[in-house]
Amino acid sequence: MQNTRKTRRSARKRKFITAFFLIAAGILFFSYLTRIDENKYDALIDQAARKYNVDARLVKAVIYQESRFDARARGGNGEIGLMQVMPRGSAADWARHHKVGMLSEGLLFNPELNIEIGTWYLAEALKRWRNYRCGEELALCQYNAGSKRAEAWKPESYDGTVIGRIKIKSTRAYVKAIMRKYRKYCDK
């Protein structure tokens, strides 16, 4: 009878160890499949950043926050691709500015075009707020929440701060996260 108990305990122990290793292997495999390749689009980011005179590290930080470098990302409000471009927003503005026809949503999943449009849109916002000490933060507010809200959140003086003036909690968190990631990229 004691031998039977030992055999059962030993079988349970083997099952437990096997289950443990299968779960660990599954976790490792899942993490491998979902890992973020932050350098995958560096050439496209650098190209668009040079074209529109924007710091590539800021563009990269926006992409990280918006899509975690997933070119197939789709937002809950219709945002598309790496930089979560809005078809009737930034994409339509870009098309008008460049005097091209309206773009189909499918084209916005193309990494090169998506980064082109998103970087152009960010560059326009950066130009608008260039005289402010916290111009990047205001440009990110505009990118995320629109120009009217960014206007409402601008500081009273050019050297004032922005973060505390942002009334939408998710936008405040968005701007903080991008600026944190941007500083991290700048430190490399």
Buried (B, 14 or more C-beta within 10 A) or exposed (E): EEEEEEEEEEEEEEEEEEEEEEEEEEEEEEEEEEEEEBEBBEEBBBBBBEEBEBBBBBBBBBBBBBBEBEBEBBEEEEBBBBBBBBBEBBBBBBBEEEEEEEBEBEBBBBBBBBBBBBBBBBBBBBBBBEEBBBBBBBBBBBBBBEBEBBEEBBBEEEEEEBEEBBEBEEBBEBBBBBBEBBEEBEEE
